Each structure stands twice: as C-alpha cells, then as structure tokens.
Amino acid sequence: MPSEVVLCLCASLLVDHSRFGSGSAHRAGFPVQKLAELYKRPPTSILAKMANLDGTRSNGGRHELEVSARMSADSALLQDVYLRILRAARAEGIDRDSLPDFLELEHGGTLWLAGQEELVPSEIESELEGTIEKWARDRTDVPIEVTQRVLTSTVRIGQHRFARAVMSNHGNRCVFCGMSSVVGGRRRPRMLTASHIKPWRDSSNKERLDHLNGLAACPTHDVAFDTGLITVAEDLSITYAHDLERAFEEDEPLRRAFGKPPLADKLILPSNADLPDRRYLGWHRTKIFVSD
C-alpha cells in the first residue's frame, strides 16, 4: 500500500481534518504541512486523503477504507508499518526534518490510543447504528463489516485526540493531586487518563470532542471523580462526598489517597490552561456527585 495512505492515517491520530476547509488547510497542524511538502502536494490533498480514510469523503476509494478498517483496529500492525516506512525513508536519505517521527515511535515508543478506557463497546454500537444503516444504503460497494470497523475506529481516534488535547492543556499532570505522567524524561501514557466531565454516553458529538469537557487525572482520582466521590465546585475547588470524608477517620490508606494533601484545595492547572467549562462541571455536580 502507498506510504502516503498509511502516514495520512497516522496523522489522523493527531489532527482532525474536518476542522479545515480549502481556505484554511494551510493552518492544519503538525504533521499535515510536513506530509504535504514530502509528497509535493497541497495541504488540501493530505486532508482529503485523511477524509477518504474515515469515509467522510463520499467519493473516496474503497481501497483506502479497507486499509483504514484493518489498520485502525490493530495498533500493533499500524505501528509496525509506520516504523517500516520510517526505516525505508531513512535508508533512502529522507531525514527527520523531511519526515519527522510524529508518533514518537522511532526510538522505542509504543503506539497507545489515549482515553479508550472510557468507551464501552455496546454504547458505541448503539450510537453508530443509524450511521451504519445509512452507509449500507448509500455505499453499497463497501462491505458492512468494513463500514462497522471504520466508524468504530473513527470514534476511538476522536477519543484519542480529545484525550491528548485534555492532557496537553493540563500540562500532563493530574488536576487533583499534581502527579505528572513524565517519568525519567519520557511521557508515560498510562500514568494519566483524560475522561469527560459530562460522560461520553451523555454528550453530543460536539461535546465529546470538546477539550473543555475533560480533566486529566491519575487513575485513582479519575475513578473517584467518575463515580461521584469527588466533584469540582463553581470556583474550581475540590469537594468530597460525605461518605468519603467520613471514611477518612477509619481508613488511613483512603485518607492518604484522598486527603489534602495529596489532593489540592483547587484544581491544579497551568497558568495558560483553558479552564474546564462550568456547564460541564455543573452537570457533574447535579447528575453524578454523591451529595448525600
């Protein structure tokens, strides 16, 4: 398969092509411009290829959908082919300036889709049911199993981009205790997670991709927030459920995990961070927080 197809699929892990039109393609983020230079194409062509791969371009090729369906569902395969392309490029004298290692895998990294623990397969299937039926009617040349895999992968890639944006906005630190995901000079993806404040299943498509609807947290504090044991007030202060606070007196390990410290009085955010949208925080306090 052409290297351009694979690299455009990999670029989709970082860039949402749907945010850019013909007049704004020159503003599409890294690595779109680099790939355009490498293949001597305008950025619009790279974005169109990315649209072919997720099926949003109706006249895209079936071949590209099949590639996307297979490789998006198998991160080990995608990583292997990506690295083969980089090795072949280096052997041909194409250096890291012309073709950067934009997935950061060339020196021993592992391809990891962030935020996937929040997604429930049955919820994805239910959400996509109508879209799959429409594709089956409109695109009879595409097998139904390819359609299902492409659309499911599109959801997972969107969640990955959302999680990356949240963690970057929050400085790759837990907003509750400040723990960093950078250990030994390298970012360790599983040290932090980025979950929706208003859960994925309850959010609109726009809300699912809104980084202001997310918080970066270590696994312990992420679960506590998701299950309503802690919440965030209007002034961004961290509030305990009564049951959790009362349990501190009898459970020392629990107090060490949720007392202050290690939790801060307010969310720990970089000075330049976009603040979480208070509408989502209000939804969490009303619908999820265990207030009794």
C-alpha positions as CSV (number, residue, x, y, z in Angstrom):
1,M,0.0,0.0,0.0
2,P,1.3,3.5,-0.7
3,S,3.2,5.1,2.2
4,E,1.1,8.2,1.9
5,V,-2.1,6.4,2.8
6,V,-0.5,4.9,6.0
7,L,1.1,8.2,7.0
8,C,-2.2,10.1,6.5
9,L,-3.9,7.5,8.7
10,C,-1.3,8.0,11.3
11,A,-1.6,11.8,11.0
12,S,-5.4,11.4,11.8
13,L,-4.3,10.4,15.4
14,L,-3.1,14.0,15.8
15,V,-5.2,16.2,13.5
16,D,-8.9,16.4,13.0
17,H,-9.2,17.0,9.2
18,S,-12.8,18.1,9.5
19,R,-11.8,21.4,11.2
20,F,-10.1,22.6,8.0
21,G,-11.6,23.6,4.6
22,S,-9.9,24.6,1.4
23,G,-9.4,28.1,2.7
24,S,-7.9,27.0,6.0
25,A,-5.9,23.9,5.0
26,H,-2.6,25.9,5.4
27,R,-3.4,26.2,9.1
28,A,-3.8,22.4,9.7
29,G,-1.5,21.3,12.4
30,F,1.6,19.1,12.5
31,P,2.3,16.9,10.6
32,V,-0.1,17.9,7.7
33,Q,2.2,20.5,6.3
34,K,5.3,18.3,6.5
35,L,3.5,15.5,4.7
36,A,2.3,18.0,2.0
37,E,6.0,19.0,1.5
38,L,7.2,15.5,1.4
39,Y,4.7,14.3,-1.2
40,K,4.8,17.6,-3.1
41,R,1.1,18.1,-2.7
42,P,-1.0,20.9,-1.4
43,P,-2.3,20.5,2.2
44,T,-5.8,20.1,0.9
45,S,-4.8,16.9,-0.8
46,I,-3.4,15.5,2.5
47,L,-6.6,16.4,4.3
48,A,-8.7,14.9,1.5
49,K,-6.8,11.6,1.9
50,M,-7.5,11.7,5.6
51,A,-11.2,12.2,4.8
52,N,-11.1,9.2,2.5
53,L,-9.7,7.1,5.3
54,D,-12.6,7.8,7.7
55,G,-15.3,7.7,5.0
56,T,-16.4,11.3,5.3
57,R,-15.5,12.0,1.7
58,S,-18.2,10.2,-0.2
59,N,-16.1,9.7,-3.4
60,G,-13.2,8.2,-1.5
61,G,-11.8,4.9,-2.7
62,R,-12.9,1.6,-1.2
63,H,-9.3,0.5,-1.0
64,E,-8.5,3.3,1.4
65,L,-11.5,2.4,3.6
66,E,-10.3,-1.2,3.8
67,V,-6.8,-0.1,4.8
68,S,-8.3,2.1,7.4
69,A,-10.6,-0.6,8.7
70,R,-7.8,-3.1,9.1
71,M,-5.0,-0.9,10.4
72,S,-7.0,1.3,12.8
73,A,-8.3,-1.8,14.6
74,D,-4.8,-3.2,15.1
75,S,-2.4,-0.7,16.7
76,A,0.5,-3.2,16.6
77,L,0.1,-3.6,12.9
78,L,-0.2,0.2,12.4
79,Q,2.9,0.8,14.5
80,D,4.9,-1.9,12.5
81,V,4.0,-0.5,9.1
82,Y,4.7,3.1,10.3
83,L,8.1,2.1,11.5
84,R,8.9,0.2,8.3
85,I,8.1,3.3,6.3
86,L,10.4,5.4,8.5
87,R,13.2,2.9,8.2
88,A,12.8,2.8,4.4
89,A,12.8,6.6,4.3
90,R,15.9,6.9,6.3
91,A,17.6,4.3,4.1
92,E,16.8,6.5,1.1
93,G,18.2,9.6,2.7
94,I,14.9,11.1,3.8
95,D,15.9,12.7,7.2
96,R,13.9,13.6,10.2
97,D,13.4,17.1,9.1
98,S,11.7,16.0,5.8
99,L,9.8,13.1,7.5
100,P,9.6,13.6,11.3
101,D,8.7,10.8,13.6
102,F,5.5,12.5,14.5
103,L,4.1,9.5,16.5
104,E,7.4,9.3,18.6
105,L,7.9,5.6,18.0
106,E,11.3,5.6,16.3
107,H,13.3,5.3,19.5
108,G,11.3,2.6,21.3
109,G,7.9,4.2,21.9
110,T,4.7,2.3,21.8
111,L,1.5,3.3,19.9
112,W,-1.1,3.9,22.5
113,L,-4.6,5.3,21.9
114,A,-5.4,7.5,24.9
115,G,-8.7,7.7,26.7
116,Q,-10.1,4.3,25.4
117,E,-11.0,3.1,28.9
118,E,-13.9,5.4,28.9
119,L,-15.5,3.9,25.8
120,V,-18.0,1.0,26.2
121,P,-18.4,-1.2,23.0
122,S,-22.1,-1.6,23.4
123,E,-22.6,2.2,23.7
124,I,-20.5,2.8,20.6
125,E,-22.6,0.2,18.7
126,S,-25.8,1.8,19.8
127,E,-24.6,5.3,18.9
128,L,-23.4,4.2,15.4
129,E,-26.4,2.0,14.5
130,G,-28.2,4.7,12.4
131,T,-25.0,5.8,10.7
132,I,-24.1,2.2,9.7
133,E,-27.5,1.7,8.2
134,K,-27.2,4.9,6.2
135,W,-23.8,3.9,4.9
136,A,-25.2,0.5,3.9
137,R,-27.8,2.2,1.8
138,D,-25.6,4.9,0.3
139,R,-22.3,3.0,-0.2
140,T,-23.3,-0.5,-1.5
141,D,-19.7,-1.1,-2.7
142,V,-18.4,-1.1,0.9
143,P,-18.9,-4.4,2.9
144,I,-20.9,-3.8,6.1
145,E,-18.0,-5.2,8.2
146,V,-15.7,-2.6,6.8
147,T,-18.2,0.1,7.5
148,Q,-18.6,-1.0,11.1
149,R,-14.8,-1.1,11.7
150,V,-14.2,2.3,10.0
151,L,-16.9,4.0,12.0
152,T,-15.8,2.4,15.3
153,S,-12.2,3.4,14.6
154,T,-13.3,6.9,13.9
155,V,-14.9,7.1,17.4
156,R,-11.8,5.7,19.0
157,I,-9.5,8.1,17.1
158,G,-11.7,11.0,18.1
159,Q,-11.4,10.0,21.7
160,H,-7.7,9.7,21.4
161,R,-7.4,13.3,20.0
162,F,-9.7,14.5,22.8
163,A,-7.6,12.9,25.5
164,R,-4.4,14.2,24.0
165,A,-5.8,17.7,23.9
166,V,-7.0,17.5,27.6
167,M,-3.7,16.2,28.9
168,S,-1.7,18.8,26.9
169,N,-4.0,21.6,28.2
170,H,-3.5,20.3,31.8
171,G,0.3,20.1,31.5
172,N,0.3,16.2,31.6
173,R,-0.5,16.3,35.3
174,C,-3.4,15.1,37.5
175,V,-5.6,18.2,38.1
176,F,-6.4,16.8,41.6
177,C,-3.0,15.9,43.0
178,G,-0.5,17.2,40.5
179,M,1.1,13.8,39.7
180,S,3.0,14.0,36.4
181,S,2.9,11.4,33.6
182,V,6.5,12.3,32.7
183,V,8.9,9.8,34.4
184,G,12.6,9.6,33.6
185,G,12.2,12.3,30.9
186,R,9.6,10.4,29.0
187,R,5.8,10.7,29.0
188,R,4.2,7.5,30.2
189,P,0.7,7.3,28.7
190,R,-0.9,5.0,31.3
191,M,0.1,7.1,34.3
192,L,-2.7,9.6,33.5
193,T,-6.1,9.3,31.8
194,A,-8.3,12.0,30.4
195,S,-12.1,11.5,30.9
196,H,-15.1,13.5,30.1
197,I,-16.6,15.6,32.8
198,K,-20.0,15.0,31.2
199,P,-19.6,11.4,30.2
200,W,-19.2,10.3,26.6
201,R,-22.5,8.4,26.6
202,D,-24.5,11.5,27.7
203,S,-22.7,14.0,25.5
204,S,-23.4,15.3,22.0
205,N,-20.9,14.7,19.2
206,K,-19.6,18.2,19.7
207,E,-19.3,17.8,23.5
208,R,-17.4,14.5,23.1
209,L,-14.6,16.3,21.2
210,D,-14.5,19.5,23.4
211,H,-11.4,19.5,25.5
212,L,-13.1,21.8,28.0
213,N,-15.3,18.8,28.8
214,G,-12.3,16.8,30.1
215,L,-10.0,16.5,33.1
216,A,-6.6,14.8,33.2
217,A,-6.2,12.7,36.3
218,C,-4.3,9.8,37.8
219,P,-6.3,6.5,37.8
220,T,-7.3,6.7,41.4
221,H,-8.7,10.2,41.3
222,D,-10.2,9.7,37.9
223,V,-12.3,6.8,39.2
224,A,-13.3,8.8,42.2
225,F,-14.5,11.7,40.0
226,D,-16.3,9.4,37.6
227,T,-18.2,7.7,40.4
228,G,-19.1,10.9,42.2
229,L,-16.9,10.6,45.3
230,I,-15.4,14.0,44.5
231,T,-16.5,16.9,42.3
232,V,-15.4,20.4,41.4
233,A,-17.3,23.5,42.6
234,E,-18.0,26.7,40.7
235,D,-14.8,28.2,42.0
236,L,-12.8,25.1,40.9
237,S,-12.4,23.9,44.5
238,I,-12.4,20.1,45.1
239,T,-15.3,18.8,47.1
240,Y,-15.8,15.4,48.8
241,A,-18.9,13.3,49.0
242,H,-19.9,13.0,52.7
243,D,-19.3,9.2,52.7
244,L,-15.8,9.6,51.5
245,E,-15.0,12.4,54.0
246,R,-16.5,10.4,56.9
247,A,-14.5,7.3,55.9
248,F,-11.2,9.1,56.4
249,E,-11.5,8.7,60.2
250,E,-11.5,4.9,59.9
251,D,-9.5,4.2,56.8
252,E,-5.9,5.6,56.9
253,P,-5.0,4.4,53.3
254,L,-8.1,6.1,52.0
255,R,-7.1,9.3,53.8
256,R,-3.6,9.2,52.4
257,A,-5.1,8.8,48.8
258,F,-7.8,11.5,49.1
259,G,-6.9,13.8,51.9
260,K,-5.5,17.3,51.4
261,P,-2.7,16.7,50.6
262,P,-2.3,14.8,48.3
263,L,-5.4,16.5,46.8
264,A,-5.2,20.2,46.4
265,D,-7.8,22.7,47.5
266,K,-8.5,23.7,43.9
267,L,-7.8,22.1,40.5
268,I,-4.1,22.2,39.7
269,L,-3.9,23.9,36.2
270,P,-1.1,25.5,34.3
271,S,-1.4,29.3,34.2
272,N,-2.1,29.3,30.5
273,A,-4.6,26.4,30.6
274,D,-8.1,26.7,29.2
275,L,-10.4,26.3,32.2
276,P,-13.0,23.5,32.2
277,D,-16.4,24.7,31.1
278,R,-18.5,25.3,34.1
279,R,-21.6,24.0,32.3
280,Y,-20.0,20.5,32.3
281,L,-18.9,20.8,35.9
282,G,-22.5,21.8,36.9
283,W,-23.8,18.8,35.1
284,H,-21.4,16.6,37.1
285,R,-22.4,18.1,40.4
286,T,-26.1,17.6,39.6
287,K,-26.0,14.2,37.9
288,I,-23.0,12.2,39.2
289,F,-21.8,13.7,42.5
290,V,-22.9,11.7,45.6
291,S,-24.1,14.7,47.6
292,D,-26.0,12.8,50.4
